[in-house]
Each structure stands twice: as structure tokens, then as C-alpha cells.
């Protein structure tokens, strides 16, 4: 759920109301229109697949922009061989890639004795999302490049992206529209400085120009992009267009990273890579109010993020361990203050009424480990200050996830993959009291919470490559205690994903 304000003012809100822009009237045109929309999506996907792919040496599809494209990741995936393809050794002056992703999700009716403003609808429900993205890059000078990602989006998450803290689709934004609309999601500069060591090729892909870089380097990224383009990346669980879908699996759920309602922000990051380690740091704009469509410019409210990555081998198989810390500083409300005010006035507690400048820190651990060339495992642990409201991402104060990704080599489908993950989310005592009193968060708020419990999620998927650059995936998620409510659910969620790249 996955940033230059001057380029994008169409969705600037005219209120400072919190929430997920919920229950938008959609005026759907019935079963026939839905079938026509699905047909159009498949025709678009087929046309993307048929387009020429341009100059590239990668045998597989172009890398999705949401995957790890940090210098350390690029270097760690290069085979240990002196042979370098000639068209990679020569710096690529420009490139153009694109992708289209369609996700259809459905859940049947589930048990629900009560329902609130931000609840997942207990009736059977299906929604779809579609996004079409262009990844354009141009080399400006030695080591410097500019990238831009215009995008067309359409659709809604289940219950308008509400009702589950670990939301089941990373392709669903907090803003839904029934008609396609345009966004400029990324527009950023990247500058690489070589510091020495062996030279390695950079394979061309989405938001990556082919060329060479030294093993030791510094990379600076400035502009509009997603924090998780650089931080908290994982080779096995980070790309909702190619692997898992659930927010608690593709990201550290308690990592409350800076973002507008679409998941992007403005800021800068520096990455310093030496030998087996990388240190990253970044400073980014927060939203003007928690969970807003609009960023607060000029770093008046900001997120400060640092990450240390260590690379190693275990039994000859590569692995990475990352430790991340963040600090959000902005106008935010205390759960206890909101509850106290609610008791004093006889009103439902609302953190928007008790906001003042404060800071909210958090930590995250991120592990990825290859077991064999076709099998990898991953795990994340994260925690944040649970005394204050979530600012940007979702209503989670502590989270753990673990899983694996297996390629289809053993059944002669090397480009297919199957994954399985488990995630457990929790909230603080202060947050439980707030939601029990009827308070609303970013994604959750059942109006009451008499029996709170951990939100437990199991996700599995199978992704099949139909032809080169075109995949179809089936996904299933089982959510126990959605929104930490023991009285609701469990919920089974089914999904079909179609993805094309060029």
C-alpha cells in the first residue's frame, strides 16, 4: 500500500478530515460492465506482452520498481564471472519499461455480530484494482540519472481498503475510484559515486539504467518516490505485483513509513555500500495530517529513517540481515488523551482532537536467506510506539511475519513460483482502549472491541508464467480476528492477479 507535490495537485483534499476516504459512491453499472472491464484488462495485458522489449540482457521480466534496486542488492545478485555483456558494459543512455497489473479479490460472508464505520463488510464482497505504469529513465551525466513514473489507476480495495490492519492487497490504495485516473507516482534523481573495488554490471530494468558500478559506492536519491523502494526491501516478499499481496507480509507492518494516501512521499536517501555491508539514511515529508492525501512540504513534519544491512553466506548460500529504525515527528494524537477527552465530553474518542507536535519511534528487523537456488525464506519483526496514533501506514504496533518462496524448478516450471507466509499483528493496551471506546484508526474501527486479540494472517499463492513477461497468479488469505476483533471472522479471501511487463 506498495511520492514531487508540484507535479500533482489534482487530489488535494478540501478538508483535513482523517480516515481512508471511505464509502465512496461508485455508481457501478452491473454485471455486464464488470465483464467488459475484465475483458479490456486482459486485452491491455496482451498488448503489453506483445510490445517489443527494447534493449535488455535480462532473460526474465523487467524488475518491478517495488523490488529491491539498492546498490547492495544489485551487486549481490551479479554472478562471479569476469564476462560482462558488451551492451551492459556500455552505459545505457535511456530506457523505457512498463507494467500492467489487475487484481480481483473476493471474500464470502463471514461471522460478524456487529459492524462499525471502518469494519470489513461481513457480506460477500468482491473488488478489483488495475494499474498501468510507465518507467522512463534518462542518463544525465556520469553516474547521474532521472526517472519518472506516470501511472493510471482504477478500482477499490475490499470495503474501500478498510477493516483489516494487515490489509490483503498491496495493489489497493487508500483512495479508490471507479473510473481510471492519472497520477505521477515517482519523479526522482539518482546519483551513484564509485568508491573502488571490482566493477559489476547493472542489469537494465524498471527505474534502472544498464551500466557498471564499483562494489564500493555511494548512491543518492532525491525527489518523489516510495520509502520502501529503498528501505525494508526483501528479495522474497516485497512485490505485490509478483509475490505476496498482504501488507503485513510485503512490508514490516509496524514500520509507519512516510507516505501520502497512495504510498509515496518527497525526500532524499543516501546509501553507502562497502564490502559486505550497507548503511542507509533518509529524510522525508510526512502527510499534513495522519493518513492524508496531501504531504506537508518543507519537512515541517518529517520522518527520519536509518537502516544497516549486512550480507553473508550460510553454507554457500547468500543471506541478508537488516536493522531499521525510524522516527516520525509531526502533529499526532495520544490514544489516552483521546479517550480521556471522550470520557469528559461524553463523545466518541477522536485522536484528531488532541493532536500536537510529538515524535513516534519504531524498529524493524528484516531477514532473507537462500536455502537453495530455487528456495528462499524470509522473516520480519517490527515494533513502534503504541501510545500514539498510527501516522501513515496502518494500525499495527507490533508485527511478525515469516515465510518462503519456492521456484518451480522441481516440476519443470522454473519461472513459476509458490509462496507461503504467516503474519501476526498486535496493538498496544492504549490502542485497544481507544478502539474499544469506538475510536477510528487509519484502516480499522469496529465501533467496539470487547474481546481483543492478535490479528493472524496466513497467505499462499501460486504464480504461473503463461508466456514471457506475462504471469497469472492465484492467491488465498485466511484472516483470524480481523481488526483485532475476536468476535468477527475468520475471513477467507481469494484473489486472481494478472501481470504484464514490457
C-alpha positions as CSV (number, residue, x, y, z in Angstrom):
1,X,0.0,0.0,0.0
2,X,3.5,-0.9,-2.4
3,X,5.7,10.4,-3.9
4,X,7.0,15.9,-6.1
5,X,3.9,17.7,-4.9
6,X,4.3,20.4,-7.6
7,X,3.6,17.8,-10.2
8,X,0.4,16.6,-8.6
9,X,-2.4,18.7,-7.1
10,X,-5.5,17.0,-8.6
11,X,-6.3,15.1,-5.4
12,X,-5.6,17.9,-2.9
13,X,-8.3,17.5,-0.3
14,X,-10.6,20.4,0.7
15,X,-10.8,19.2,4.3
16,X,-8.4,17.9,6.9
17,X,-10.7,15.0,7.8
18,X,-8.9,11.8,8.8
19,X,-9.7,8.4,7.6
20,X,-9.4,6.3,4.4
21,X,-11.7,8.3,2.2
22,X,-14.3,5.7,2.8
23,X,-17.6,4.6,1.4
24,X,-17.3,6.5,-1.9
25,X,-20.4,6.2,-4.1
26,X,-19.4,4.3,-7.1
27,X,-22.4,4.0,-9.4
28,X,-21.4,0.6,-10.8
29,X,-23.1,-0.5,-14.0
30,X,-23.8,-4.1,-13.1
31,X,-22.5,-7.5,-14.2
32,X,-22.1,-6.7,-17.9
33,X,-19.9,-3.6,-17.2
34,X,-17.8,-5.7,-14.9
35,X,-17.3,-8.3,-17.6
36,X,-16.4,-5.7,-20.2
37,X,-13.8,-4.2,-17.8
38,X,-12.2,-7.5,-17.2
39,X,-12.0,-8.2,-21.0
40,X,-10.4,-4.8,-21.5
41,X,-7.8,-5.5,-18.8
42,X,-6.8,-8.8,-20.5
43,X,-6.6,-7.1,-23.9
44,X,-4.3,-4.4,-22.5
45,X,-2.2,-7.0,-20.8
46,X,-1.9,-9.0,-24.0
47,X,-0.9,-5.9,-26.0
48,X,1.8,-5.0,-23.4
49,X,3.2,-8.5,-23.7
50,X,3.3,-8.2,-27.5
51,X,5.2,-4.9,-27.5
52,X,8.9,-5.0,-28.3
53,X,11.0,-5.1,-25.1
54,X,13.8,-2.8,-26.2
55,X,17.5,-3.2,-25.4
56,X,17.9,-5.6,-22.4
57,X,20.0,-8.5,-21.5
58,X,17.8,-9.9,-18.7
59,X,16.3,-13.2,-19.5
60,X,13.3,-12.7,-17.2
61,X,10.8,-9.9,-17.0
62,X,11.9,-6.4,-16.2
63,X,12.3,-5.8,-12.5
64,X,9.3,-4.2,-10.8
65,X,10.0,-0.8,-9.3
66,X,8.8,-2.1,-5.9
67,X,11.6,-4.7,-5.7
68,X,15.0,-4.0,-4.1
69,X,17.0,-1.9,-6.5
70,X,19.6,-0.6,-4.0
71,X,23.2,-0.8,-5.0
72,X,23.9,-3.5,-2.4
73,X,21.1,-5.7,-3.9
74,X,22.3,-5.1,-7.5
75,X,25.9,-6.1,-6.6
76,X,24.9,-9.2,-4.5
77,X,22.9,-10.7,-7.5
78,X,25.8,-10.4,-10.0
79,X,27.4,-13.8,-10.8
80,X,31.1,-14.2,-10.0
81,X,32.4,-14.1,-13.6
82,X,34.6,-11.7,-15.4
83,X,32.5,-12.0,-18.6
84,X,30.3,-8.8,-19.0
85,X,27.9,-8.5,-21.9
86,X,29.1,-5.7,-24.1
87,X,25.7,-3.9,-24.1
88,X,25.7,-3.8,-20.3
89,X,29.3,-2.6,-20.1
90,X,28.3,0.5,-22.2
91,X,26.1,2.8,-20.0
92,X,22.6,2.8,-21.2
93,X,21.6,6.3,-22.3
94,X,17.9,5.8,-21.6
95,X,15.3,3.1,-21.3
96,X,11.5,2.6,-21.2
97,X,9.6,-0.1,-19.4
98,X,6.0,-0.6,-18.4
99,X,3.7,-2.8,-16.4
100,X,0.0,-3.6,-16.1
101,X,-1.4,-5.3,-13.0
102,X,-5.0,-6.4,-12.4
103,X,-6.1,-7.9,-9.1
104,X,-9.5,-9.2,-8.3
105,X,-10.3,-10.1,-4.7
106,X,-13.3,-11.7,-3.1
107,X,-14.4,-12.9,0.3
108,X,-17.6,-14.8,1.1
109,X,-19.9,-13.9,4.0
110,X,-18.3,-14.3,7.5
111,X,-19.5,-14.2,11.1
112,X,-20.0,-10.7,12.4
113,X,-22.3,-9.8,15.4
114,X,-21.5,-6.1,14.9
115,X,-20.1,-3.7,12.4
116,X,-18.6,-0.2,12.6
117,X,-17.6,2.6,10.3
118,X,-14.2,1.1,9.4
119,X,-15.2,-2.5,9.5
120,X,-14.7,-5.1,6.8
121,X,-18.1,-5.7,5.3
122,X,-19.4,-9.1,6.6
123,X,-21.4,-9.8,3.4
124,X,-19.8,-11.5,0.4
125,X,-17.9,-8.9,-1.5
126,X,-15.6,-8.6,-4.5
127,X,-13.4,-5.7,-5.7
128,X,-10.7,-5.2,-8.3
129,X,-7.8,-2.8,-8.9
130,X,-5.9,-2.0,-12.1
131,X,-2.7,0.0,-12.5
132,X,-0.8,0.8,-15.7
133,X,2.7,2.2,-15.1
134,X,5.4,3.6,-17.4
135,X,9.0,3.6,-16.1
136,X,11.1,6.1,-18.0
137,X,14.8,6.8,-17.3
138,X,17.4,9.0,-18.9
139,X,21.1,9.3,-18.1
140,X,22.1,12.9,-17.4
141,X,25.9,12.5,-16.8
142,X,28.3,10.0,-15.5
143,X,26.5,8.2,-12.6
144,X,23.5,10.5,-12.7
145,X,20.0,9.7,-14.0
146,X,16.4,11.0,-13.8
147,X,13.4,8.7,-13.6
148,X,9.7,9.4,-14.0
149,X,6.7,7.0,-13.4
150,X,3.3,8.2,-14.7
151,X,0.6,5.8,-13.8
152,X,-3.1,5.2,-14.5
153,X,-5.1,3.7,-11.6
154,X,-8.6,2.4,-11.1
155,X,-10.5,0.3,-8.6
156,X,-11.1,-0.2,-4.9
157,X,-9.7,-2.4,-2.1
158,X,-12.2,-4.6,-0.2
159,X,-14.5,-2.4,1.8
160,X,-12.7,0.6,0.4
161,X,-9.4,-0.5,1.9
162,X,-10.8,-0.8,5.5
163,X,-11.4,-3.4,8.1
164,X,-8.1,-5.3,8.4
165,X,-4.9,-3.9,9.8
166,X,-2.8,-6.3,7.7
167,X,-4.8,-5.3,4.5
168,X,-5.0,-8.2,2.0
169,X,-3.9,-6.3,-1.2
170,X,-0.7,-4.3,-1.7
171,X,-2.2,-3.2,-5.0
172,X,-5.0,-1.4,-3.3
173,X,-4.5,2.3,-2.4
174,X,-6.4,4.1,0.3
175,X,-8.1,6.2,-2.4
176,X,-10.5,4.4,-4.7
177,X,-12.2,5.5,-7.9
178,X,-14.4,3.6,-10.3
179,X,-13.0,5.4,-13.3
180,X,-9.3,5.4,-14.3
181,X,-7.3,8.4,-13.2
182,X,-3.8,9.7,-13.7
183,X,-1.0,10.0,-11.1
184,X,2.6,10.9,-11.3
185,X,3.8,8.4,-8.7
186,X,7.6,8.9,-9.0
187,X,9.9,11.6,-10.3
188,X,13.4,11.4,-8.8
189,X,17.1,11.9,-9.4
190,X,19.7,9.2,-8.6
191,X,23.4,9.8,-8.5
192,X,26.0,7.0,-8.0
193,X,29.6,7.6,-6.9
194,X,32.1,4.8,-7.4
195,X,34.5,4.3,-4.5
196,X,36.6,1.5,-5.8
197,X,36.6,-2.3,-5.8
198,X,35.6,-4.7,-8.5
199,X,33.3,-3.4,-11.2
200,X,29.9,-5.1,-11.6
201,X,27.3,-4.8,-14.3
202,X,23.9,-3.2,-13.6
203,X,21.2,-5.0,-15.5
204,X,18.7,-2.7,-17.1
205,X,15.1,-2.7,-15.8
206,X,12.3,-0.6,-14.4
207,X,13.9,2.5,-12.9
208,X,17.4,1.2,-13.5
209,X,19.6,2.1,-16.4
210,X,22.1,-0.6,-17.5
211,X,25.8,0.1,-17.0
212,X,28.6,-0.6,-14.5
213,X,29.2,0.2,-10.9
214,X,32.0,-0.5,-8.4
215,X,31.5,-2.8,-5.5
216,X,32.0,0.1,-3.1
217,X,29.8,3.0,-3.8
218,X,27.5,5.8,-2.6
219,X,24.1,6.3,-4.0
220,X,22.0,9.5,-3.5
221,X,18.2,9.5,-4.4
222,X,16.2,12.7,-4.3
223,X,12.7,13.5,-5.3
224,X,9.3,11.8,-5.2
225,X,9.3,8.1,-4.7
226,X,8.3,5.4,-2.1
227,X,10.3,5.0,1.1
228,X,10.0,1.2,0.6
229,X,11.7,1.4,-2.8
230,X,14.9,1.7,-0.7
231,X,14.2,0.7,2.9
232,X,12.8,-2.6,4.2
233,X,13.3,-4.4,0.9
234,X,13.3,-8.2,0.7
235,X,14.0,-10.5,-2.3
236,X,11.3,-12.9,-1.3
237,X,8.4,-10.7,0.0
238,X,8.2,-7.1,-1.2
239,X,6.5,-7.0,-4.6
240,X,2.6,-7.2,-4.7
241,X,2.8,-7.4,-8.5
242,X,4.9,-10.6,-8.3
243,X,4.9,-12.3,-5.0
244,X,2.7,-11.8,-1.8
245,X,-0.2,-9.3,-1.5
246,X,-0.7,-8.8,2.2
247,X,0.6,-5.5,3.7
248,X,1.9,-7.4,6.7
249,X,4.0,-9.7,4.5
250,X,5.4,-7.4,1.8
251,X,6.5,-4.8,4.4
252,X,7.2,-4.6,8.1
253,X,3.7,-3.8,9.4
254,X,4.8,-1.6,12.3
255,X,7.1,0.4,10.0
256,X,5.0,3.6,9.8
257,X,6.9,5.0,6.8
258,X,6.2,8.5,5.4
259,X,3.7,8.4,2.6
260,X,0.6,10.1,1.2
261,X,-2.6,8.0,0.7
262,X,-1.1,6.4,-2.4
263,X,2.1,5.4,-0.6
264,X,4.6,8.0,-2.0
265,X,6.5,10.9,-0.5
266,X,9.1,13.6,-1.2
267,X,12.6,13.4,0.3
268,X,16.0,12.1,-0.1
269,X,18.1,9.0,0.8
270,X,21.8,8.2,0.9
271,X,23.2,4.6,0.7
272,X,26.8,3.8,1.4
273,X,28.0,0.3,0.4
274,X,31.3,-1.2,1.4
275,X,32.3,-4.8,1.0
276,X,29.7,-6.9,2.9
277,X,27.6,-4.0,4.4
278,X,25.4,-1.0,3.5
279,X,24.3,1.9,5.6
280,X,21.2,3.9,4.5
281,X,19.6,7.1,5.8
282,X,16.7,9.2,4.6
283,X,14.6,12.2,5.5
284,X,11.1,12.5,4.1
285,X,7.9,14.6,4.3
286,X,5.0,13.3,6.3
287,X,1.4,14.0,5.4
288,X,-0.1,17.3,6.6
289,X,-2.3,15.2,9.0
290,X,-2.2,11.4,9.6
291,X,-3.3,9.4,6.6
292,X,-3.8,12.3,4.3
293,X,-3.8,12.7,0.5
294,X,-1.5,15.7,0.9
295,X,2.1,15.9,2.1
296,X,3.3,18.7,4.4
297,X,6.1,20.3,2.3
298,X,9.4,21.6,3.5
299,X,10.0,18.9,6.1
300,X,7.8,20.8,8.7
301,X,6.6,17.3,9.6
302,X,9.1,14.6,8.8
303,X,10.2,11.0,9.0
304,X,13.9,10.2,9.8
305,X,14.9,6.7,8.8
306,X,18.1,4.7,9.1
307,X,19.0,1.1,8.1
308,X,22.0,-1.1,8.4
309,X,22.3,-4.1,6.1
310,X,24.8,-7.0,6.5
311,X,25.4,-9.6,3.7
312,X,26.8,-13.0,4.5
313,X,26.8,-16.6,3.3
314,X,25.4,-19.6,5.2
315,X,26.6,-22.9,3.8
316,X,27.4,-21.2,0.5
317,X,24.0,-19.6,0.2
318,X,23.7,-15.8,0.4
319,X,21.6,-14.0,3.0
320,X,20.9,-10.5,4.3
321,X,20.0,-9.1,7.7
322,X,18.7,-5.6,8.0
323,X,18.1,-3.5,11.1
324,X,15.9,-0.4,10.6
325,X,15.0,2.5,12.9
326,X,12.6,5.3,12.2
327,X,11.3,8.5,13.9
328,X,8.2,10.3,12.8
329,X,7.8,13.9,14.0
330,X,4.6,15.7,13.4
331,X,1.2,16.6,14.8
332,X,-0.2,13.4,16.2
333,X,-2.7,12.4,18.9
334,X,-2.2,10.3,22.0
335,X,-4.7,7.4,22.4
336,X,-5.0,8.0,26.2
337,X,-5.6,11.8,25.7
338,X,-8.4,11.0,23.1
339,X,-10.1,8.5,25.5
340,X,-9.8,10.9,28.4
341,X,-11.4,13.7,26.3
342,X,-14.1,11.4,25.1
343,X,-15.0,10.4,28.7
344,X,-15.0,14.1,29.8
345,X,-17.3,15.2,27.0
346,X,-19.4,12.1,26.6
347,X,-18.3,11.8,22.9
348,X,-16.6,9.1,20.9
349,X,-12.8,9.5,21.3
350,X,-11.0,11.0,18.3
351,X,-7.2,11.5,18.1
352,X,-7.7,14.4,15.7
353,X,-9.0,16.5,18.6
354,X,-5.8,16.0,20.7
355,X,-3.1,16.4,18.2
356,X,0.1,18.3,18.9
357,X,3.7,18.0,17.8
358,X,5.3,14.8,19.1
359,X,7.6,12.1,18.0
360,X,6.9,8.4,17.4
361,X,9.8,5.9,17.0
362,X,10.0,2.4,15.8
363,X,12.3,-0.5,14.9
364,X,12.2,-3.3,12.3
365,X,14.3,-6.5,11.6
366,X,14.4,-8.0,8.1
367,X,15.9,-11.3,7.2
368,X,16.2,-13.1,3.8
369,X,18.1,-16.3,3.3
370,X,18.6,-18.5,0.3
371,X,18.2,-22.2,1.2
372,X,19.0,-23.4,-2.3
373,X,18.9,-21.6,-5.7
374,X,15.2,-22.2,-6.1
375,X,14.1,-21.7,-2.4
376,X,14.4,-18.8,-0.1
377,X,13.0,-17.9,3.3
378,X,12.2,-14.5,4.9
379,X,11.2,-13.1,8.3
380,X,10.4,-9.6,9.7
381,X,9.9,-8.3,13.2
382,X,8.7,-4.7,13.9
383,X,7.5,-2.6,16.7
384,X,6.6,1.1,17.3
385,X,5.5,3.5,20.0
386,X,2.0,2.3,20.7
387,X,0.9,5.3,22.8
388,X,0.1,7.5,19.8
389,X,-1.9,7.0,16.6
390,X,-0.5,5.5,13.5
391,X,0.5,8.3,11.2
392,X,0.7,6.9,7.6
393,X,0.7,3.1,7.1
394,X,-1.6,1.0,9.2
395,X,-2.9,0.4,12.7
396,X,-0.2,-2.0,13.9
397,X,2.1,-1.6,16.9
398,X,4.0,-4.9,16.7
399,X,4.2,-7.5,14.0
400,X,6.0,-10.7,13.0
401,X,6.0,-12.4,9.6
402,X,7.7,-15.5,8.2
403,X,7.5,-17.4,5.0
404,X,9.2,-19.0,2.0
405,X,9.2,-18.6,-1.8
406,X,9.9,-21.6,-4.0
407,X,10.5,-21.5,-7.7
408,X,9.1,-24.3,-9.9
409,X,12.3,-26.0,-10.9
410,X,11.3,-29.3,-9.4
411,X,8.2,-29.6,-11.6
412,X,9.9,-28.2,-14.7
413,X,8.3,-24.7,-14.3
414,X,11.4,-22.7,-13.4
415,X,9.6,-19.3,-14.0
416,X,6.6,-20.3,-11.8
417,X,6.7,-19.7,-8.0
418,X,4.7,-20.7,-5.0
419,X,4.8,-18.9,-1.6
420,X,3.5,-19.3,1.9
421,X,3.6,-16.8,4.7
422,X,2.2,-16.3,8.2
423,X,1.8,-12.8,9.9
424,X,0.8,-11.9,13.4
425,X,-0.2,-8.3,14.2
426,X,-0.8,-6.7,17.5
427,X,-1.7,-3.3,19.1
428,X,-0.8,-1.7,22.4
429,X,-3.1,-1.5,25.5
430,X,-3.6,2.2,24.8
431,X,-4.8,1.4,21.3
432,X,-7.1,-1.3,22.5
433,X,-8.8,1.0,24.9
434,X,-9.2,3.6,22.1
435,X,-10.8,1.2,19.7
436,X,-12.9,-0.4,22.4
437,X,-14.4,3.1,23.1
438,X,-15.3,3.5,19.5
439,X,-12.3,5.3,18.1
440,X,-11.3,5.1,14.4
441,X,-7.9,4.5,13.0
442,X,-6.4,4.5,9.6
443,X,-7.9,1.2,8.5
444,X,-9.8,-0.2,11.4
445,X,-12.5,0.8,13.8
446,X,-15.4,-1.6,14.5
447,X,-17.1,0.8,16.9
448,X,-16.4,-1.5,19.8
449,X,-13.7,-4.1,20.8
450,X,-15.0,-6.1,23.8
451,X,-12.8,-9.1,23.1
452,X,-9.4,-8.0,21.6
453,X,-6.9,-10.5,20.2
454,X,-4.0,-10.6,17.7
455,X,-4.8,-10.4,14.1
456,X,-3.4,-13.6,12.5
457,X,-3.0,-14.0,8.8
458,X,-1.9,-16.9,6.5
459,X,-1.2,-16.2,2.8
460,X,-0.3,-18.5,0.0
461,X,-0.1,-18.0,-3.8
462,X,0.9,-19.7,-7.0
463,X,2.3,-17.5,-9.8
464,X,2.4,-19.1,-13.3
465,X,4.3,-17.6,-16.2
466,X,2.0,-18.0,-19.2
467,X,4.5,-16.5,-21.7
468,X,7.5,-14.3,-21.3
469,X,6.6,-11.1,-19.4
470,X,3.0,-12.3,-18.7
471,X,2.0,-14.1,-15.4
472,X,-1.2,-15.1,-13.8
473,X,-1.4,-15.8,-10.0
474,X,-3.9,-17.4,-7.7
475,X,-3.8,-16.1,-4.1
476,X,-5.6,-17.2,-0.9
477,X,-5.5,-15.5,2.5
478,X,-7.1,-16.6,5.8
479,X,-7.6,-13.8,8.4
480,X,-8.3,-14.6,12.0
481,X,-9.6,-11.8,14.2
482,X,-9.7,-9.0,11.6
483,X,-9.0,-5.6,13.2
484,X,-8.1,-7.4,16.4
485,X,-11.7,-8.4,17.0
486,X,-12.2,-11.9,18.3
487,X,-16.0,-11.6,17.7
488,X,-15.6,-11.2,13.9
489,X,-14.4,-13.6,11.3
490,X,-12.4,-15.6,10.4
491,X,-12.4,-14.4,6.8
492,X,-11.3,-16.3,3.6
493,X,-10.0,-14.0,0.8
494,X,-9.5,-15.3,-2.7
495,X,-7.6,-13.4,-5.4
496,X,-6.7,-13.5,-9.1
497,X,-3.7,-11.4,-10.3
498,X,-2.7,-10.8,-13.9
499,X,0.6,-9.1,-14.5
500,X,2.3,-8.0,-17.7
501,X,5.6,-6.2,-18.3
502,X,7.5,-4.8,-21.3
